[in-house]
Amino acid sequence: MDYPIWDLATGGGLLMAIVAIPHVIVAHFAVGGGLLIAITETLSVKRDDPELRELARRSSLVLILVSTVFGAISGVGIWVVAGLISPAAISSLIHTYVWGWAMEWVFFILEIVAALVYYTTWDKISKGAHLLVGWLYFVGAYMSLVIINGIITFMLTPGRWLETQAFWDGFFNPTYWPSLLLRTGIVILMAASFLAFTALKASENRRQGVMRYLGWWFVAGAVISYAGYRWWEAALPDTVLNLFGGTSPALATLASTRSFTLWMLTAALAVGAVILVVAPKFARAATVTVMALLAFAFFGGYERLREGTRKPFLIHSHMFSNGLLVSDIAGVNEEGVLARSGWAARGPDHLEAVGRRVFRAQCSACHTIDGYQGIRKALPTLHDMSAMAAAEGPESVDAVFGAECAACHADLTGAEMQEMLPSAAEMADDPDMILDLNDGMIAGAVFLLQEMGEAYIDAPGDVMINTAELHSPYMPPFVGTDEELEALVAYLSMLARGDDPPPQMVSSGGAS
């Protein structure tokens, strides 16, 4: 955990999303585009079809610009941002998969060189040689996906790697092959969506035929994606699947995401089949746009589901999102989190200032103060409890509970929550009561997170941990001494009261 801490008002997670989402979309398009363009040019040569050849030619310009320029730059951006916000995770992945990364870069260089040669040699070399370059591009792009897929799936389902620490056990983990099939379907979906826009420029007498050709690819991509997704779900261990697919999902939002994802794929398949295959005459810019958006929505839903089920880990059952190793919990509880985090340890010694440093070391990887996933709005406030106590009627009670309390008290009903609180009259008669109660609720929440650490300490280190049974399955436990817990509670209570940290609390930090 002894790495510099990069404080961002927006939050590191949001910045990573801004950089990573466009890159992931572009990367999958680059792989699928390489496949469909190579196949399209191959068919154009075999059939002596100038329309298909022109489709491949027009598509190759965007493919080259996107894959070689934007894709490369955004890929470097991911490394920079990830190294700043999650240095421990990047260090672990590099040490574990150094040869995997090396192979990926070899194939990436092949992809870039082949792409440039492919685009610049239209009608300048023989058709056979040009086809060979196109297929070399696809091989380089797809092999990059093959390797990256092993690392991405490892982070969610490390499998036997937890026991053996062996490269191939982590690489060919339980969800490797299902995910590869799913992503193969996704790249075809993405590519067919893009080429459909290019096909709008085809001559009137050939447009329908070209659209039907792409429609079959779109349908194939949807079917492969569905098969891959179902296989992926079946390959998930119960420890992960129960978070969103169990009889009582621990994370209801992920259960909703699953439904959304499958409905988007169903809609994409239906629209693609009708518009492109059955009635390609209706393929216009608007309908092709809808088709592409449905494909993107399915892709985005799956990625959110995959990322969400990995919480609270960066590497499941091995490393938490704040860089803490599961195996280090007992040691950090004894020594203190600040003793292991020299970059957060410097600053004033009063209670709230120490609490802020504990927050930076343990919580800032996911939470800002008032920005993305702001901690202040997640804390109980005087207003929250006053409104809950004063609510009248079942509908009002449930509405206030849902808006103010349910995020942290999902195990309670609105009526139960109201019974636990003093009445509105009692709060009005004794203003200090609500302050003490608020501080007590914050302390209780952090204490529950501290207790949750025992479940991780007691868990066997060679199998995946079933977080669905824990109090907060999406949050790491609190680790540190009792004094650090007290300091964190004091700091959070200060934030809940609406107080901003005084300037002397905001130190730049540095190795102590």
N, C-alpha and C positions, 0 to 999 in steps of 0.2 A: 504493500500500500504506500510505500515511501516514494511517491512521484509528485512532481509539481501539480498543483490544482488550478485548473483553468476556469475561472469564474465567468459565466456568461449570463447576461440578463435574460436572454431568450432560452437558455438551457442548451446543454450539449446535445441532448436527444433530438431537439427540434432542428438544430443546425445539421446534424447528421442526416436527418430525414430530407432536408432541403437539398443536400448534396447527393445523397445516395439514391433517392427515388428516381430522379431523371437518369442517373447512370444505369440503374438496373433496367429501366425500360429500354433505354438505348442499347444496352449490351444484349438483351434478349432479341431486340429487333435486328441487331447486327448479325447474330448467329442465324436466325431464321431467314433473314434477307439473303444471306450468303447461300443458303440451301435453295431457296426458291428461285433466285436469280440464276444459279448454276443449272438447276433443272430446266428452267425456262429456256435458257440459251441452248442447252443440249437438245431439247425438243425442237427448237427452231432450226437447228442444223439438220436433224434427222428428217424433219418434215418440209424443210426448205420454206419455212414460214417467216416472212419478214416482219409480220405484226408482233409475233412473240419475241423476235430478236430485238425489235425496237422497244418492247416492254422491258426487257432485260437491260438494254442500254440506258433508257431513261431512269430506271430504278437505281442503277449502279452509281450515278452521280451522288444522289442523296446518301446512299449507303456508305460511300467512301468518305464523304464529308462528315457524316454523323459518327461513323465508327472510328475514323482516324483522328479526327479533331476533337469533337465534343466527348466521345467515349474515353479517349486517352486522358484528356484534361480532367474530366470529372472523376476518373479512376484514381488519378494522383490525388485529387481533392479528398477522396474517401480516406486514403492512407494518412494524409496530413491531419484531417479532422479526428479520425479514430485514434491516431497517435497522441493527440492532445487531450481528448476527453476520456479515453480508456487506454492509457499506456500499458497497464498491467495485462489487459486482454490481448493487445497487439503483441506484446512481448511473449506471452504464452503461446499464441498462435504461430508466431515466427519460429520459436524454439521447437515447437512440436512438428511443424510442417515446412521447415526450411527448404527441403528438397521439392516439396509440392509447389511452393511459391516459385522456386527456380524453374521448374518445368512449365508452369503457367506463363512465365515471362518469355520463355523460348517460343511457345506457341503464339503468344501475343505478338511478338516481333514478326513471326511468319505471317500472321493475319494482316498486320499493317503493311508489310512489304508487298504481299500478294494483292492487297486491295489497291494500292497505288499503281502497281504494274497492270492490274486488270483494267482499271479505268483509262489509263493513258495509252493502252495498246489496241483499242478498238480499231479494226480494219487496218492495223499496222503489222500484225503477225497473222499466221495462219489460224483458221477457225479452231483447229484441233489444239494448237498451242494455247490459244486464248481460253478455250474451255478448261484446259489443264490448270491454268492460273486461277480460274474461278473456283475450281474444286479444291485447289490448295488453300485458297482463302477460307472456304467452308471448313476444311479439316482443322486449320489453325483456330478458327473461331469456336468450333464445337469442342475441340479438345480443351480450350480455355474453360468452357462451361463444365466439362467433365471433371476438371481438377477443382475448380472453385466450388462446385456442388459438394464435393467430399468435405471441404472445410466448413461450408455453411451448415450442412446437415450434422456434422460432428458437434457443432455448438449446441444443437437442440437434443440430439440423441447420441451421446458419446459411446454408448454401448459398452463393449468389453474393454475399451480403452481405460475406463475407470479402474479396472483391475490390473491390466497389463502395461498400460502406458505405451503400447506399441503403435507405430505409425499406421500400419495397415488396418489394425483393429479400429482405430478412430476414423480412418478414411472410409473404409467400407462398413460404415455403421448401419444400424437397422433401417434407417430411412434413406440410405444412399440411392439404391436402385429405384424405389418408387418416386423419389424426388426428381431423379434424372429423367424418368419417363414423363412426369408431369411437366417439367421445364421444357422437354422436347416438344410437347404439345403446345405449350405457351409460345415458344419461339415461332412455331408455324402459324399460330393465330396472329401474332404480332406482324409477321411478315406478310401474310395474306391480306391483313387490314391495310397495310401500307401500299402494297402493290395494287390494291383495288383503286386507290386514289390515282395512282399513275395510269391505270387502265382506262380511266375516264377520258383520257386524251386519245384513245385509240379511234381509228376510223369508224364511222357510223355502222358500216356493214360488218365490221368485225368485233365491235365492242361487246355484244352479247356473248359471243363465243369466248372471248378472253375473260369476261366476268364469270361465266359458268366454270371455266377452268380454275380460276382463283377461288370460286365458291366451293369446289370440291376440296381444295386445300384447306379452306377455312373450316369446313365441316370435319375434315380429318383431324385438324388441330384441336377442335373442340372435343371430339371423341377421345383422342389420345389424352388430352388434359383431364377429362372426367375419369378415365381409367387410372391415370396416374394419381389423381387426387384420392380416389377411393382406396387404392393400394397404399398410399401414404398414410391415410387414416388408420387402415388396418395394421400397418407396421408400427404405429406409435405405441409405446408402452403405456399401460394403464395410468402410470404416474403423470403422463402428459395428457392423454385422451380424456381423463376424468375432469380436467379443468374446464372443458367446453362441451364434451360429448357424453358425460355421465348422466345418471338419472337426476342428479342435483348438481349441475355445473357450478364449479367454484367461481367462475368468472362469467357472469351472465352476458356481458358485452361480447365476449368471444363466441358464445353460443349464437348470439345474434349475427355476428360476423360470419360464422359458418353458414347460416341460412342464406344470408345475403350473397355470399360467394357462390353457392350452388345455384341460386336463382339467376344470378348474372350470367353464369355459364350456360344455363338452360335457355335463357333469353337470347344469348349470343348465337347459340346453335340454331335456334328457331329462326331468328332474323336472317342469319347467314344462309341457311338452307332455302328459305323462301325467296329472299331478294336476289341472291346470286345464282343458286342452282335452278330453282323452279321458275322464277320470273325475272331473269337478269335485265329485262327491259326497264325495270323499275330501279335499277342501280343508278342512283344519282349521288351527288356530293352529300346531300343531307342524309340519305339512307346509309351510305357507306360510313359516314361519320358516326351515326348511331351504332352501327355494327362494331366499329373500332372502339367506341367508348364502352360498350358492354364487355368487350374483350379486356380492355384496360381495367375495368371495375372488378372483373373476376380475378385478374392477376393481383391487383392491389389488395383485394379481400384475402386472398391466400397468404400474401406476404404479411399482412397484419396478423392473421391467425398464427402464422409460424413464429413471428416475433413475439406476439403476446403470450403464447404458451411457454416461451423460454423464460419469462420472468419468474423469479427475481434473479435469474442467472445470466451471465454472459456465456459461460460454458456450463451446461446443466450439471448440477450436483458437484461441481468442481470450483467454480469461481462466480461470486455474486456480481451484480451490476456495478457495485462500487469498487471492484477490484479485490475484495477480501476473499481469500481462499476458505472453503468450508473447513479444511483441516486446520486453519489457524484460529478458529473461533475461541477455543479454550485458552490458547496463549494470549490472545488480545484481551480477553476478559480479565486475565490476571495482570497483564502489564499495563493495559490501557491503550486505547486507540491512538491517542496523541503520541505515545511513546514509539509507535510504529509509523507515525505520519509526521516526520520532521518538517515537511513543507506546510503543514497546517498548524504546527505547534507554537509558533511565535505570536506574541501579542500580550495585551494586558491580562491580568490574573483575576479580575473580578468575575463573578459567577456567569453572568450573561455572555461576557467575552469568551470565556472558556467554552461555553455552550455553542457559540457561533463557530468556533474552530472544530468542535466535534461534529457540528452540522456539515461544515465544509468537507471534512474527511469522510463522513459516512453517508450523507444524504444528498449532497450537491450533484452527484452523478446523475440523479433522476429529477431532483427538485430544485427550482429556483425559489426566490422569495415571493415575487408577484408575477413572474412571467409564465412560461410554459410549465405546466404541472406545478404551479406555485404552491408552496407549502402554507402560506398564510390563509388562502381560501379553503384549504382542507382542514384547518384547525377549528375546533369549536369556539364560538365567540359568545359574548354576552348577548348579542342580538339573537343568535341562534336559539339559545336556551330560553330567553324571554319569550320569543315567538312560539316556541314549542309548549311552554308552560301555559301561555294565554290562549292557545288554539282551542276552539270549541266546535263540537260536532265531528263525527267520524271523517267526513270528507276534508274538513279543514286540518284536522290532526294528521291525516295521511299526506296531505299536500305539503304541509310544513316539514314533516318527517322526511319525505322524499327529497325535498329541496335542500334541507339543511343537515340532516343527520344520517340518512341511509348509506351514504358512501362509506362510512366507517362502522355503522351499526346495522349491517345487513342481516344479522342474526336476530334482530328485534323487530317488533311491529311499532307503529306509531303510538298506539295505546300503551304498550309496555314502556316505551321511552318516556311518555308523559308521566306515568306512574312513578318512575324513578326520580323525577325532578320535583323540587319544591313547587308549591303553587305560585301563580303570578303574584298573589297578594303577599306571600311570605318573602318573595324576592324584593318586592317594593318596600316592605318594612325593614329589610336588612340588606342594604346594597352590598356589603362585604361578603354576604353569603354566596352570591352568584360568582364573585371573583374567586373565592376559595373553591367553589364547585368546578369552575372552569379550569383552574389550575390542576385540580385533582383529576379531571377527565383526561387532560393532556398527559399527566404523569401516569395514569392507568394505561393509556394507549402505548406509551413508550415501554412501560414495564411488561406489557404483554409481548411486545416485540423482543424484549430481553429474554423473557421466558421461552419464546419460540426458538431461541438459539439452542436450548437444550435438546430439542428434537433433532437439530442438525448435528450436534455433538454425538448424540446416541446413534445416529444413522450409520449403517455400514458403509464404508468408503468405497466399496467395489460395485455398488448398484445405484441406480437412479433413485433419488429421494422423491417420495410421494408428497408433494407440496399441497395437493388438493385437500389434505386432512388438516392442514395447519390453519391457525387463526387468520393470518393474512398471507394467502398463497402467492401474492404478487410482489411482496416486499421482503427485502433481506432482514434478518434479525438485527436488533441492536446489539452491538458488541462493545465492550469497554468496562471500566470500573463503575462502581456505584456512584462515585463522585462525578464521573463524566455523565452518567445518566441524569443526575441531579442538575448538572450544568446545562445539559441539552433541554431539559424540561423548563428551566428558568428562561432560556433563550426563546423557546417556542411560546411560552406564556407571554413574554414580552411582545412577540409578533402578533399573537392573538388579540392582545389589547390594542393593537394598532400602532404600537410604538416602533419607530425606525431605529436601527442600530446607530448609536452615536459614532461620530467620525473616528474616535480613537479605537473603536472595535474593529474597524476595517483595515487591517494590516495586509501588506502585500505578501507576507509569508516568505519563507526561505528555509533552507536547511539549518536546523539548530545545532 
